[in-house]
Amino acid sequence: MKKLFQPYNNGTLQLKNHIVMAPMTRSRALGNVPNELMATYYKQRSGAGLIITEGTSPSPEGLGYPRIPGIFTQGQVQGWKLVTNAVHEGGSKIFLQLMHTGRIAHISNLPEGHKVVGLSNIKAIGEIYTDTGMQEYSLPVALDEKGITRVIQDHVDAAKNAIAAGFDGIELHGAHGYLLEQSLNPHVNNRTDNYGGTIVNRSRLTLEIANKVAETIGANKIGIRISPFLTSNDMPAYNETEVHETYVYLATELNRLGIAYLHISDNPGIPEKTHQSIRTAFSNTIIYCNGLTAETAETKLQSGSADLVAFGRSFLANPDFIRRIEKNVPLNEPDYNTLYTPGEQGYTDYPEFN
């Protein structure tokens, strides 16, 4: 049997196979509260050994997109219980991805009275979807020291809420240009205090959150997603050596902490030496994601470069993705027009094969 379909057992990751459903924003959380429709969506996809949820904000100010869920109210905790119960009934484990969007936001997507924030007051270039159409990103308010402390505590509280909601762990979203990656990038983070300047200082926010969350729920219930060398969401490129050293430092420190996994959003721009150095620095589970097919994923598992493999778009239109690749059945094509619209269409109505 292919390694893809064999059980995976490492610490808290006791999984029925080596396949992970990657986090994907779907914008179905009306009022930012998870619901029965979302529970149906995730249960349909519980063939995966591990499901990582869509990005979920730890606080009102992190809700940069329309209808993304939060985990900072009791109503949201109760809503997520519908999801975790459904996924566990399907025999899968589920981690909640904590995503604070930082400056990748528009103020109209936030609850009234909240502002877009960032490590610095540097506006992102580009536009973001709102329910009244595409708009330029809002200018962020730079977090002061009190604001940084609040962001850290918000993540701690959110992690506690996630465990109360029945999740098996949490994933910190340190990728794709959101708040934690914003802190790492010297062109976006121009602070001159302990959270800016050197690699150690720019890594401080991510590592302090990871440490504080570990003290609260246990390091073995934490993963983190990273995307070295990726420039999405207006992440300006910077010195290759410095990028390499940043992510090797992060991997080393997170390994010392003993977190459950690193989830690497792969891209062709990552040099092989960075892949190898991260693999050397981090001894626990490494998940690879982005552009994998069943064949290339199996190759990564066999080579040992990845311990688990994650699929995103393949799960969008194929709730039975695992059975399809096991049986070599053609995949449904996603309807990209309904990725972020409310309702069942393009969400829970994709056909399964008989």
N, C-alpha and C positions, 0 to 999 in steps of 0.2 A: 504493500500500500504506500502511496505517496506520503511524504512527511506532512504535507499540507493537512491531511485528514486524520493524522494521528494525534492523540492527546498530548498536551504540553503541561508539564508540571515543574514549577519553579517558585518556591515560596508561596505567596498568596495567589499567584497565577496558576490555579489548577483548572485547566481549560480542556474542553472536549476536542479541540483541534488547534491548529497553528494559525487560524485565520481570524483577523481582527476587522471589525467594521469601523472604518475611520470616521472621525467627527465631520459632520456636514450641516451647515446652517440650512434650515428648511422653513423658518418663519411661520410656524403654525401655532405658536403659543399666544393665543388671544389674551390681551391684557398682561402679557409676559408670564402667564401661568400655564404650566403643562396640563394636558387634558386627555380625555379618553381617546381622541383621534391619534394623538402622539403615542399613547400606549399601544394602540393597534399597529401603528407603523413599526415601532421597535420590536414588538413581539413577532411580526411577520418576518423579521430579519434575524431571529434568534438562532439561526443555524450557525452563526459565527461563534467561535469560542469566547471571544471578548468583544463587547460593543462599547465604543467610546461615544458618548452623546455629542450632539451639537454643542457649540460654544454657549455657555450659560453664565450669565453675569453674576458676580458676587455682590454687586451693589447697583443702585439705580443709575449712577453716573457711568457705569460700564455698558449700558444697553445701547450701543451705537447704532444698531440696525432695527428696523421695525419687527415687532412680534417675535423677538428672540426671548427665550426663557430666562428667568432669574432663579436664585436660590437664597434669597435674603428675606423672604416672608414665610409665615407658617402656611399660608395658602399655597405657595409654590412648593413647599416641602410635601404637603398633602398631594398635590398634583403629581409630583415626581414619584410618589409611592405607587401610583397607578402604573407607571412605567417600569419601575424596578420589579414589582410583583409580576407583571406580565413577562418580562424578560427572564426572570428566574424560573417561572413556570415552563419556559421554553428551553431551560437547561443551559443558559449562557450566563457569563459574568458581565457586569456592566460598571464602567467608570464614568463619572461625570466630568466633562471638560469645563474647567473654570476659565472664562475668557472675559477679560476687561479690555474693551476695544480702545481705550485711551483716545488719541486724537483721530482715529479712524471712525468718525462719528459725525452726525449732524444733530444739532440741538433739538430739532423737531421730533427726533426719534427717542428723546429722553423724556422721562416723566417731568411734569411741570415743576419748576423750582430747582432743577439740577443743571449743571453746566458740563460741557465737554472739557476734559482735563488731559494733561500730558506731563511728561517729565520736563518739557520746556514749552514755551509759547510759540512753537514753530508749526505753522499750519501745513497740513498734508496737501500735496498737489493732486488734483483730480476731483472726481465726483462720487457721491454715494447715493444709493437708492433710498428714497423716502416714499411714503404713500401719496405724496403730491407730485412725484416725479423726481428725476435726478437733480441733485443740488451739490454745490461745492462743499467740501468738508468745512466744518466750523473751525474757527480759530480756538485752539485750546487754552485754558487757563493753566499756567504752570503750577504744579503741586508744590506747596511749601512743606516744611518738615512735618508739620501737623497733618497735612494731607497725605504724605507718604506713610506716616504711622497709621492713619485711617485705612489706607489701601491694604496695608499688610493685615490689619485686624479684620477687615472685610473678608479677605481670603480665608483667614482662620475660621471665622464664624460660618462662612459658606461651606467649608470642609466639614465642620461639625454638623451643619444642616444636611449635607449630602449623606453622611453616615446615618443620620436620623431618618432620612428618606429611603434607606435600604440599599444605597450604592455600596459596591465592593471596594471602591476607592475613588480617587479624583486624579484628573490630569490637569496640570497647569499648562495653559496655552502660552508658550514662549516663542511662538513662531508667527509668520505671515504678517508682520508689521503691526501687531497689537501691542498693548502697553508694555509687556515684559520684554519683547524684542525692541521696542522703542528705547527702552532703558539701555540696551546693549550697544546701540548704534551711535557713534560719536557725532554724526551729522544731524541726528534728531535729538540727542541728549547733549545739550551744551552746558549742563550744570557745572558749578564750581565747588559744590559741597561734597560730602561723602558718597553721593550717588552719581557723580559725574567725573570725567577726566580719564583716569586709568582704567584698564581692563577690570581690575579688582573692584573699583568703585562702581563701574557701570554694571557689573554682575551682582552688585550687593542686593538690589531690590529682589531679584529672582531668588537668590540664595537665602535671604532673610525670610521671604515668604515660605520657601520650601522647608527651612528649619523650624519655623513657628508652626506650620501645619503638621510637620512630623511630630513635634512635641504634643500635638493635640490628638491626632488620629493614628499616628504610627507611620514611620517612613515607608514601611512595606505596603502602604495603601496609597502611595503617591507615584504618579508618572509625570513626565514633562515632555511636551512636544517642542522640537526645535527645527529651524529651517536655515542652516548655515548657507551663506552666499545667495540666498533668495532675495529678490528686490521687489516683491509684490507689496501693494499698499504703500507705495512711496517710501521704501527702505533704500536710501542711497547706498551704492556700493562704496566700500572703503578698503583700505590696504589689505591685500590677501593674507599676508603674514599675521596681521593683527586679528583678522577674522578667525583664522586657524587657531591662534593662541587663545582667543576668547572662548571658543567652543571646547577646546581641550581643557582649559581651566574649569569651565562649567562642568564638564563630564567628570573631571577629577574630584571636584568638590561634592558633586551629587553622588558619586560613588562612595565617598567617605561618609556621607550621610546615610547611605544604604537604601535609597529609594528603589521602587520595584522595577521601573523601566525608563528608558529613553526612547522616545518616538520621533524618528528622524523623517522629516518631510524632504524626500530626496529630490535632487535636481542635477542636471548635467554639469552645473558650475562648481559642484563640490569636488575639490581635488582628491585623488585617491589617498594621498598622505593624510588628509583630514579624516576620511573614513577610517583608515587604519589606526590613527592616533586616538580617535574616540573609542573604537573597539578595544584598544589596549587599556585606555584609562577607565573604562566603565565595565565592571565585571558582571553586572546583572543583565536582565533581559533588554535586548535592543529590538525595536520594531522598525521596519522600513515601510514606507508608504510612497505613493505617487507613480502612476503610469505602469504599474505591474500587471502582467497577465498571469494566468495560472502557471504557465510554463516558466516565466522569468522569476516568479515568486518561489517556485519549487527549487530553482537553481540557487537562489539566495539562501534558502534554508539548508540545502545540501552542502553549500560551501562554508556555512557557518558565519557568513557576514551578517546574517540576520537570524534572530531566534524566533520571531513572529513576523508575519507579513500582513499589511493592512490594505484594504480596498475601499475606495470611496465611491466614485461614480458607478462602479459595477453594481453596488447595492441600491442605487437610486431607483432603477427600473426593474430590479430583479430581487424581490423579497426572498426567492428561493435560490440565490446565487450559488450557495455551496452545492446544492443538489444538481444544479445545472452544470457546474464545472466537473463534478464527479461523473456525471452521465454524458459529458461532452455535448450538451444541448445548447443551441445558439442563445445568445443573450438578447433580451429586450433592449431597445434603444430608449434613452431618457427623453422626456419632453422638457426641453430647457425653458419653454415658456411658462411652465408651472412650478419651477423650482422654489420660488419664494412667495407664491400666492397662497391665500388662505384656502382651506377646504381640502376635500378628499382627492380632487382631480390632480393627477400627477404625483400623488403621495401614497395613498393606500389602495389605488385601483389598478395597479399593474398586474397583468395575468401571470399566474404560475403554471408551469407545464404539468400535464397529467402523467 
